[in-house]
Amino acid sequence: MSEHRRKPPPPQGGGRAAARRGQSGSSSGRRAAPRGATGSPSGSYGPEDEERPYGSRAEARRAAQRSGSGRRRVAEPSRGGRRAAPGGPGGAGRGRAVASGKKRIIDYPRRDKDGWHRWVPSWKLVSGLCVGFFGTMVAAAGIAYAMVGIPDVAKIAEAQNNVYYWADGTQMVATGGERNRQSISFAQIPKEMRNAVISQENKTFYSDSGIDPKGIARAVFNMAKGGDTQGGSTITQQYVKNAMLNDQSQTISRKVKEIFVSIKVGAKEPKDKILEGYLNSAYYGRGAYGIQAAARAYFNVDAVDLNAGQCAFLSAMLKGATYYDPAGSTSIDPAATPEANSERAKRQMQDTLNKMVEYEHLSQEERDKYTDLPTVRNPQSNAQLGGQIGYLVRLAKSSVVRNGVVSEQQMERGGYSIYTTFDKKKVEDLESAVQKVYKEEIDPEKRPDKDTHVQFGGASVEPETGAIKAVYGGEDATKHFTNNADVTGAQVGSTFKPFVLAAAMNWGVRDPDLGPTQSQDERTIVSPKSLYSGKNDLKIKEYDGTIWKNEDGEQWLQRNDGRVSLGDPPDYKISLREAMRESSNSAFVQLGMDVGLDKVKEAAVDAGLLEDSLAGAGYPSFSIGVSSPSAIRMADAYATFAASGKQSEPYSVTKVTDKSGTIYTHKVETEQAFSAQVADNVTDILKTVVEEGTGTNARLPGREVAGKTGTTDGNKSAWFVGYTPQLSTAISMFRYPDDESVKERKFLEMYGTGGEETIHGASFPSHIWKDYMEDALKGTKAEKFPKPEPIGEVVNDTPPPSPSPSPSPSSSETEEASPSPSPSPSRTETSPTPSAPTSTCEVWDWNCNNGNDGDNDNSDNDPGGPGGSGSPSPTSTETEGNGDGNGDGNSQGNTIWGSNG
């Protein structure tokens, strides 16, 4: 072989220049000529075996132009290196990008993969990112842990005042700045209290790290859903939460901070100190922070003297005193009644005691000593909130909490301005009217068995808006805790009858030939002239004419007060206007049955009464007031009639502000509960009650007044509820022991109270109403009620079946004549229905007749009282011979009110 390499053949069609271009394209990174331009099998210029496909340079240039470039181009760089020419060395056709150049720190998208594979991260990349993320989180957690401090329970945020304002914008009272809290040492906290809380709240307290991962996970999940951030579930977390009162915002950042503080506290602080701090800072209700304040608030003892039962009881309060305090919190939630709260507290207390035994913190022998709730004292108020101010403040505060503006604990911390609807002058006028009766008529020293425990309640509501203008809650908020204007308990008696009438005018009575569920078209709207029997001991029937019987097969004989029949025999028919005027039980009980007690209940709720205050809707007596709504609700329901059927919810707060500005503004919303035609006709009939019937003591000279008296079975409560176009007011009177030494409290009879043989709505309640309304409306224009449009049809106007003459109205509009009852009706009067069962009624024994005395569930009392001698004897001053017709009359001859008493 020659020492010299054979010289390659000269390039064809372009000479040396074309060859150089081919060589430089493959060596310098410039794009190689297309395969079609060179004819090379590989598409590149080889130094030895390449052949020239073109005959001249011009042909080569034209070929290059046809391939997409008319001039020399620098090859486009590829991802990760230079892009090889198509069909590069060693390959045929287009090849994969060749990796070359600098190596990237993060190879993503991946340079050595094609298609979707380029976007799948490598395991190295994934693991690196995870390590980096968790490393960052650990570093952040370490910084956060280092930055948070351990809270000092002694420096828990100072409480600020809440300032309450009258309706005119003047300050009523500033209260709340003095927090009821006193710290005690760990040794002074009974071990039973410590063990009760640990057993119920956090049994692993002494062994855990201070946080509950599951609880935190729940909180995070809740926040992710947009829900409320939940509190800590360990004692350590709850202690930290109590100590961070300055910041109780429901945010993730605050919750994270709380978690880190809890971890640090759990790691740095002794468990005994944490438990001491928690029990000294927790809120137990009644404004009491800490175990010492709670022991005083509930038992009036020092914490060190608490027994195991009391400790278990107080641990229940930590779950929320609103629903566990036996005193009840109906102003915040109607379901939080004293009875319901006591039951909940007892269940929780017993469960705690059982767990203490289970975890060996208490012996079974000691546990068995505490099977009932401990005796709890009545809530106390500070002297600043004496008189009516305490009732007003609690009413406004509970309204704010109930509406979800702020929580009860936030209110306790203070810093809010609460603007109320209360009219200072009206509040003072109402208190003066009640005090006048107390001072002049109620004498516990003179009549200790009759005049003790006498209580009044009252409320005044503006019909147009529902604004509560005044309340009377009791003698003094520092002595009598329960707000008599805002609680249920005292039955309303005949003041419930307007709702029966409204139901009859709104839906009508049912057709006796059709089924019990009837459409509006199948019913008959009643007129005030419709006739119903005013007969005493009336046998009550179903709407279809069959005799009503209870579940035991017992019939119902409805009794009128004083055993008086209204109307002329034999059917004793009277109009509904007369029946309302004389407060006839029998007429309205039968009317309720004809309409349907479900509709009566619906009418009461539509008017503004709370459904859970309505009782006995399955019995005929429902129509005559066995329910126990509050005075506020009764005033508001009657205000619906005053406003021509427009119902507005009662409210006591117009606005709430804090340091950030206004956080709540009340918006008055009204609903048309009844048509104006129905409401105005009810008002017109209730005007008759005041002008000519049982409510004449409530007449206001120069003003139109509508209202109704009410007295209940056994003479245990008496009411007057009435209104003018501008103001609706309800007054209640009852006897109820307000003495914590009395374990089982119940309503007491009022026979002989205040020197009266019986107490009726027409006596003390109506006089209080009149005195108050005269002062409250002084200086305001006397307005008239709307004139009612005619309504309904006269039902039951068929002549009597016997040949006796048609009944003439014995209770005329002028009331010059009265029915003629037997001279001295007694409680043992024989029932006129010998077929009545002789068995004794049980659960509703005062509702039905057993064939002996005809007693009813809620007649407006028997004037003679249990064991009495019948109705009071007529005197020369008596103006209405039938008494009150329903225990509501103004005809007692021996009354202190003279001929109008």
Secondary structure, DSSP 4 states (H G I P E B T S, - for coil): --SSPPPPPPPTTTHHHHHHHHHHHHHHSPPPPPHHHH--TTSS--TTT-----SSHHHHHHHHHHTT-SS--PPPEETTEEPPPTT-TT-SS--PPPP-SPPPSS--S-TT--GGGGGS--HHHHHHHHHHHHHHHHHHHHHHHHH-----GGG------EEEE-TTS-EEEEE--S-EE----GGGS-HHHHHHHHHHH-TTTTTS-S--HHHHHHHHHHHHTT-PPPPPSSHHHHHHHHHTTT-----HHHHHHHHHHHHHHHHHS-HHHHHHHHHHH-B-STTEESHHHHHHHHHSS-GGG--HHHHHHHHHHTT-GGGT-TT--TTT-TT--HHHHHHHHHHHHHHHHHHHHHTTSS-HHHHTT--SPPP-PPP---GGGTTTHHHHHHHHHHHHHHTTSS-HHHHHH---EEEE---HHHHHHHHHHHHHHHHHH--TTT-TTTSTTEEEEEEEE-TTT-BEEEEE--S-TTT--S-TTT---S--GGGGHHHHHHHHHHT-BPPTTS-SS--GGGSBPBPTT-EEEB-TTEE-B-TTSPBPB-TTS-B-EEPPGGG--BS-TTT-EEEHHHHHHTT-HHHHHHHHHHH-HHHHHHHHHHHT--GGG---TTSGGGGG------HHHHHHHHHHHHTTTEEE--B-EEEEEETTEEEEE----EEE-S-HHHHHHHHHHHHHHHHHSTTGGG--TTS--EEEEEE-GGG-EEEEEEE-SS-EEEEEEEE----TT-SS---B--TTGGG-SS--TTTHHHHHHHHHHHHHTTTS----PPPPPP-SB--S-SPPSSSSPPPP-SS-TT--S-----SS--TTPPPS-TTS--SPP-TTTTTS--SSS---SS-S--TT-TT--SSPPP-TT-S-TTTTSSS--S--TT-TTGGG-
